[in-house]
Amino acid sequence: MDISASLSHDRSKQNVESIVRYILDHPQTLDELMSLILSEDNALSFRASWVLGYLDPLGGNLFVPYMDRLLDMLEEKGHHPSVTRNITRLLQNIEIPETFHGRLTDIAFNILTAEDQLNAPRANCMTILDKLVKNYPDLKQEFIFVLEELLRYKNDPSLQSRGRKILKRLKL
């Protein structure tokens, strides 16, 4: 399968699911997908990131070679907002190597508190931080404070639901 051609010609969810199945069956093709996500072509990067968001069954180890660049993309401005959403969707569902914990913590807090950030990446970052706080209990109080403030000012149902569940667990 030519992933680039497939993404360029068909923008349907069925096509994305087909590509996901193909990559899950052929993990060696992850290189091709990652090169598309990391490309300068914003439209292609956006469509390729849609696929990335569903590849968590591959596990975190296969993404280690790309982790620095994925984190760079989360810090950069100018790419399609869904790229951030799909990278954070993946990161919330895979095991992140300890080497990246510090940087990912900073990025997740920045996304969670950024005024211009969409709600889906914020919700994903809640889950990322919830997982990280289990390894770094010193972050717990800061995370609780940020969640409480966010929930006070954001009425989005997805943020409210996920935030309240995490707060409840953190305060036990």
FIZADO-316409 format. One record per atom (N, C-alpha, C): residue in one letter; x, y negated, z negated. Coordinates in steps of 0.05 Angstrom, whole numbers, plus 5000, padded with zeros to 4 digits. Layout:
residues N
AXYZ/...
END
This chain:
residues 172
M501750245000/M500050005000/M501849755000/D501149565017/D502549305017/D500849124999/I501849084975/I500348934954/I499948644963/S501948524974/S501748244983/S499548215005/A499648385024/A497548375046/A494848425034/S494648615017/S492048685005/S490948444989/L492648304974/L491748074958/L491047834976/S492447814998/S492047595017/S489347615032/H488647865038/H486247905055/H483647965041/D483848055016/D481448135001/D481648024973/R479947844965/R480047724939/R477847834920/S477048074924/S474848184909/S475848334884/K474148364865/K474748524841/K475348814848/Q473848914868/Q474349194877/Q477249224888/N478149024902/N480949034912/N482849034889/V482448854869/V484148844846/V484249114832/E481849234828/E481749494815/E483249704831/S483049694857/S484549874874/S487549844871/I488449594870/I491349544867/I492249644839/V490549584819/V491249684792/V491649984792/R489750124803/R489850424804/R492450504819/Y493050374841/Y495350444857/Y497950404840/I498150174826/I500550124810/I500750314787/L498450374774/L498450574752/L499350844762/D498650914787/D499551174798/D502451164808/H503350924815/H506050884826/H507450654811/P508250694786/P509450484770/P511850344783/Q513150484801/Q515450364815/Q514650114831/T512050094838/T511149864854/T510749614836/L511149634810/L510949404793/L512849184801/D515149254811/D517049054821/D515748874842/E514348994861/E513148844882/E511048644871/L509348744853/L507348574840/L508648344825/M510748404809/M512048194793/M513347984811/S514448064833/S515647864851/S513447684863/L511047784867/L508847624876/L507947424855/I507747524830/I506947344808/I508947124804/L511447194806/L513647004801/L514346834825/S512846864847/S513446714872/S512646424869/E513546264887/E512845984888/E510145934900/D509046134913/D506346104926/D504246134904/N503145904896/N501245894874/N498746064879/A497746074903/A495346224909/A495946524906/L498146614916/L498946894915/L499546964886/S500946794872/S501646834844/S499046874827/F497046704832/F494546714818/F493146984823/R493047074848/R491647324854/R493247564843/A495847554844/A497447774833/A497247784803/S496947554790/S496747554761/S494047684752/W492047664769/W489547794763/W489948094759/V491548214776/V492248494774/V493748544749/L495748374743/L497348404719/L495748434694/G493648284692/G491948284668/G490748554661/Y490748744680/Y489549004675/Y491649234675/L494149164673/L496249374674/L497349454647/D495949384626/D496949464599/D497249764595/P495749944610/P496250224606/P499150314614/L500550144629/L503350214635/L505150194610/G504350044590/G505850014566/G507949794569/G508849694546/G510649464545/G513349514556/N514449754554/N517149804563/N517649734592/L515749784609/L516049724638/L516149424643/F515249264625/F515148974629/F517548834617/V519248974602/V521548854590/V523348704610/P523948814633/P525648664652/P524448394661/Y521848364659/Y520448134668/Y519647944646/M520048024621/M518947884598/M519947594597/D522547544601/D523547264600/D522147094620/R521747194644/R520547034665/R517546994660/L516247194649/L513347164642/L513046954620/L514846964601/L514746754580/L515346484591/D517246464610/D517746214623/D515246104636/M513746274649/M511346184663/M509246084643/L509146204619/L507246104599/L508045824589/E510645764590/E511545504582/E511345284603/E511345374628/E511345184651/E508545074656/K508544844667/K506044714676/K505944744707/G503644714718/G503444704747/G502444954761/H502345174748/H501245414761/H498245434754/H496845604769/H494045634765/H493445724737/P491345614724/P490745684696/P490245984691/S489346124712/S488846404708/S491446564704/V493646454713/V496246584709/V496746604679/T496346384665/T496646394636/T494746584623/R492246584632/R490246764621/R491047054625/N491947124649/N492547404654/N495147494641/I497147324639/I499547404625/I498947444595/T497347264583/T496747294555/T494847544551/R493147594571/R491447844569/R493248084567/L495248094584/L497148324583/L498648334557/L499748114548/L501448104524/L499848174499/Q497248114499/Q495748194475/Q495248494473/N495648634495/N494948924496/N497349104497/I499848994498/I502149164499/I503949114475/E505649304470/E507649274448/E509949104459/I510448884445/I512548694453/I515148764438/P517348794452/P519848844439/P520548614420/E521848684397/E522448494376/E524148264386/T525748304406/T527448094418/T525847854426/F523347894434/F521747674444/F519747564424/H519647674400/H517647584380/H517747294374/G520147184369/G520446904361/G519446714383/R520346764407/R519546594429/R516546624435/L515546864434/L512646904439/L510946774417/T511846784393/T510446654371/T510146354376/D512346224384/D512345934390/D510445874413/I510646034434/I508945994458/I505946034450/A505346244435/A502546304428/A501446074411/F502945974392/F502045744375/F501545504393/N503345454412/N503045224430/N500545244447/I500045484458/I497645524474/I495145494456/L495245604433/L492945594415/L492245304407/T494145134404/T493744854395/T493644654417/A494144724442/A494244534464/A491444444471/E491044184472/E488344074479/E487444144507/D489444164526/D488744214554/D488444504561/Q488744674541/Q488744964546/Q485845074547/L485445264565/L482745394567/L482345584544/N479845664540/N479145824517/N480146114519/A480146234542/A480946514544/A483846554536/P485746394546/P488546424536/P488846374506/R487246184496/R487246144467/R486346384452/A484146504460/A483146744447/A485246974449/N486447004472/N488547204475/N490947154456/C491646904453/C493846834435/C493146884406/M490546864399/M489746934372/M490447224367/T489847394386/T490447684383/T493447734382/I494947594399/I497947624399/I499047544372/L498147314362/L499147224336/L498247404313/D495847504315/D494847694295/D496747934293/K497548034316/K499348264316/K502148194305/L503047954312/L505747864303/L505847814273/V503647704263/V503547634234/V503847884217/K503048114227/K503348364213/K506248424208/N507948344227/N510848394225/N512248164210/Y511047924210/Y512247694198/Y510247554180/P509947654156/P507847554138/P508247254130/D510747154134/D511146864128/D509546684147/L508746784169/L507146624188/L504146624181/K503346784163/K500546824157/K499046564149/Q500146414131/Q498846164122/Q498645954144/E500745934160/E500645744183/E498545834203/F498446094208/F496446194227/F493646144217/I493146194191/I490546154179/I489745854182/F491645674176/F491045384179/F490345314207/V491945404226/V491345344255/V488645454263/L488045694256/L485445814263/L483145654250/E483345584225/E481245434212/E480745164226/E482945034233/E482644774247/E481444814274/L482345004288/L481245064315/L478245124314/L477545284295/L474645364293/L472945134284/R474144944270/R472644704261/R471944524285/Y473644524305/Y473244334327/Y472444464354/K472644724356/K471944854381/K469545034377/N467444984391/N464945134388/N464545364408/D466645424423/D466445634442/D465945904428/P463846054437/P463246304424/P465546514423/S467146524444/S469246724444/S471446644424/L472046394421/L473946304401/L472846344373/Q470346274369/Q469146294343/Q469046584334/S468146764352/S467947044345/S470647174338/R472447134356/R475047264351/R476447134327/G476346874326/G477646724304/G476546804277/R473946824274/R472746904249/R473547194241/K473547374260/K474347644254/K477247664244/I479047514257/I481847514249/I482147384222/L480747154218/L480947024192/L480047204169/K477847344174/K476747524153/K478847734146/R480147844166/R482248054162/R484647934147/L485447684155/L487847564143/L487447484114/K484947424107/K484347334080/K483747554061/L483847804070/L483348024052/L485548064032/
END
